[in-house]
Amino acid sequence: MSAILTVTLNPALDIATSVDKVIAGHKLRCALPVIDPGGGGINVARAIRQLGGDATAFVALGGNTGRQLGELLEAAGLPLIVHAAPGDTRQSVAVTDLSINDQFRFMLPGPDWSDADVDGACAGIKANAPDSGFVVLSGSGPSGSRADLYARICKDLSNTSTKVIVDTSGPALTMMALGQPERPYVLRMDQQEAESLTRYALPRRGDTADFASKLVERGAGEIVIIARGSDGNVLATKDGRWFCPAVNTVVKSKVGAGDSFVGGLTLALQNGCDLQTALCHGSAAASAACMTEGTQLCLRHDFDECLARSEATAL
């Protein structure tokens, strides 16, 4: 059992392909697809392994798609804890329009979970949480789960030596952002998600940092990180705010950039790095992920190149 456990309760079989141009009403001839296991926690675990670390993936799988996804994870050598999902694992499709070099992403729904299904998963996560390690809650919660699912898991682990990192969206993020009695160690979101919470634009780095600081004061997380897309990443604690720029000059695919950030950050923290260094590791991993095709995430040589040019500055 590694010191990092990633949790994916709503995984997906990721299919990436491309077409010359997306045109409504036409049969579009696609390139050969690249098929990868996907879902926030899975991608975080894959990124950690590609960066030279170790992570165990707690994954809810079901049906034929779940079996295929599990086989891909086993072939990749990723340590698994498989939790039985109440239905077929979902699929997602990413199609790159080569005429504009941009991507269309289609996310299919997963199975519906009952309260008993959620209870079983929470018990499994608590039983497998690593002592003095990290649990990464990444991606959306399963259909049927309540908005307080990740807050509940934070509470379950609050009296342990495990630190929780949360990277989610939608109602689960809204709930976390309200502030929790048992807050996570890290809460991460992107700029669009932050602006959906504030309901106003955050055009400058200082604006983003101000909001991140408010979330820390509110009890949303000991550390709050907001990704500003191609600009870089802002990190806030009660003691200060820092910024690390994105350093990639090429964007081949944005798939998995956020998950790569979380992987790089978590691995650096587990290795004992300070927060500014961990921020640089996360930013370099995100930049590296943008330099790869499809769903390859961050490759080590790209990460090393980006890390050499990454520097955190105080805001």
N, C-alpha and C positions, 0 to 999 in steps of 0.2 A: 504494500500500500504506500503510495507516494504521499508527500506532504501537501499536495494540492489535489483537491477533489472538485471537478467541474460538474455542474448539474444541468442536464438538458431534459426537461419534461415534455417539450414539444418539438422534437427533432424533425429533420426533413432530409429526404434524398434530393440533393442539389443536382440539377441538370443545367449545364451551361453550353450555349451554342451561339452561332452568329448567322446573320443574313445580310445580303447586299444592302437591302433597304426594307424597312417595315412599311407595308402598304395595306390599308384596310381592304378587306374583301378579296384578297389574292391568296393563292396558295404560295407560301413562302418556303423556298428550298433552303434548308438549314445545313450548316456544316456538321461534321460528325460531333456528337455531344461529348462533353467531359462530365463524368458522373462522379460525385463526391459525397461523402457523408456530411450533413450540414445541421445547423442549429447552433445557437450561441455557445453553449458550453462545450459542444463537440469541437467547434472551431477553435475555441480557446485552448483546449487540450492539444489539438493538432499543432497549433502555433507554438505552444510551449515545447513540444517534442522537436519541432523543426528548428527551434532555437537552442536545442541541446539540453533541455530540462526534462523532467518527468511529471506526468499528471495522470490521474485516474479519472475516467469519465463515467459518471452515474447517468445512465440513459434509459428513458422509457421507450420501449420498442414493442410494436405489435403488427401482426399480419405479414403478408408477403413482402411488402416494402420494408418493414422493420427487419425481416430476416436478411434482405439484401443489404440494408444499411449496416447491420451487425457484421456481416461477412466482410464488408469493406473496412470496417474499423479493426477487425481482427487481422485482416491482411496487412493493414498499416502498422500493426504491432502496438496498438493503443490499448492499455489495460482498461478493462471494462467491468462495470457493475451494471448488469441489465435488470431493469425493473419492468415488469409486464404492464404494458399499456392496455387500456380497455378497448382498443380498436386499431385499425390500420394506421401505420405511420404515414405522415403526409409527404407530399413532394413540393419542390419549388423549382421554378424555371427562370433562368436569366438569359435573355437574348440580346446580343450586341448588334446594333444597327451600324454596319460598317460605313454607311454614307455620312454619318454624323459622329461616328466613334463614340456613341453613347449607348446606355444599357437600359433595357426594360426588364423589370423583375416581377414575377407572378408567384404569389404565395398561396398555395392551396390549404384548406383547413385540415386540422387534425381531428382525432376522435374526441367525443364528449366525455368528460370525467365527472363522476359522482363525488359526493363528499367522502365516501368510503375510499374511493380511488386516491383522492388527495391525501387522506389520513395515512394510507399505506405508504405513499411516496415520502411523506414527511418523516415517518418513522424510519424508513430506509436511509434517508439522508443523514438523520441524526446518528444512526448506528454506525455509519461509515465515515463520519466527519473525522479528519485527521487531527490528532492532538498537536497543539502548537503549530498548526498549519493553516491552510486557507481553504474555504469553500467558496467557489465562484458560482453565483446564480446569474446566468446569462441567457438572454433571449426572452421570449414571451412565455407566459404561463399557459397551461393547456386549456382548451375550451371547457367551460363549466366551472373552472376554478375561480375563487373570489379574488378581488383586487388586493386583499391583504395577505396573499399567499407568501410572498417573499418576506413581508414583515413578520409573519408567523414563524418562518424558518429562522429568521434572525433571533426571535424570542426563544425558540427551541435551543439555540446554540449560545445563548447569552451567558450562561453560567459555565461555559467550557473555555478551553484555551484556544479555540478555533476562531480565526478572524474571517468575516464574511465580506465578500466583494459582490456588489449588485450592479448589473448592467441590463436594464430592462426598458420597457416602453409602455405606452397606453395607460390603462387604469392602474396597473401595478406600480408604474413610475409615479403617477399622480399621488397614490397612497404613500409611497416612500417619501416623496417630497414634502408632504405635510409635516413630517417629523415623527419619530417613533421613540417610545420609551427605551427600546433596545435597538439602537440604530446600528447600521452596518459600519464596518471599518472604512469601506470605500463605496460611494455611490457615483456611477458614471452615466453620462447621457451625452447626446450630441446637441449641436446648436439649435436645430429645428425643434427637438424635444424641449429644450430649455425655453425657447420662445413660445411654445405651446403652453408652457406652465406660467410664464410671465404675462402672456397675451400682449406683449409688445416686443419690438425689435431690439436686438443686442448687437449693434453694428460695430462697436469697438471692443478691443480686448478688455479694457477696464470695465465696460458694461457687463461683460460675461463674468469677469472676476467678482464684481459686486454681487451679482446674483448667486454665484457659487458660495460666496461668503455668507449671504443671507440663509442659504440652505444649511450650511454648517451650524449657524446660530440657532436655526429652527430645530436641529436634531435630525436632519435627513441623513447625515453620515459624518463620521469623524473627518473624513476627507471627501471632498466633492470635486469631480473632474468633469469638465465640459469640453467636448471636441468641437472646434470651430472649422471643421472641414479642411480645406486646402491651406488655411492659415496656420493651424496647429492646435495645441491643447492647453487649457487653463486648469490649474490645480489650486484648490484653496483648503486651508485648515484654519483653526482658530488662531494660529501663530503667524500666518502669512499667505501670500498668493504668488504663484509662479507660472511662467509661460514657456513652452517649448515649441518652436516652429516645425511645421512639416518641411522636409528637406528633399522630397522626391521631385524630379523635374518631369517625369513621365507618369501618366495614369493609363494603365492598360485595363485595369478592372478595380472597382471599388469594393467588390464583394469581400467581406471578411476583414476589412481594414479596422473596424472597431473591435472585433474579436481579437485580432492580432495585437492591437493596443493593450487590451486586457491581459492577453497572454504574456507579452513582454513586461508589463508592469508587475504582474503577479509573480513571475519568475524572479525578477529583480528584488522584489520585497522578500521573497522566500530565501534568497541568497544573501540577505542582510544589507542590501543597499539602502541609502537614505532616500527620502522622498523625491528630492530633485533629480537624483540619478535614476530612480525608478521611473519618473516622468519621462526622462530622455529615452530610456529603454522602451517604454510603451510607445512614444512618438515615433521612434526609429522603426519599430515593428509595424506600425500602421503605414508609415511611408513605404516600407519595403513591400507590404501587401499590395499597395497600389501599382507596383512595378511588375506584377506577375499577371499572367493570363488567367481568366476564369476564376476558379475557386482554389488556387494553389496556396493562398495565404502568404505569409512572409518566409522567404528563403534566407538561410543563414548568411550567405555572402552579401546579399542586398542589405540585410540588417546591419552587418558589420560596417558596410560602407556608409549607411545612413547614420549609425550611431556616432561615427567619427566626426560627423558634421552637426550633431545635435547638442544644444546647450540650453539649459534652463536659466531664465532671468527673472528677477523679482518684479512684481507688478505693484 
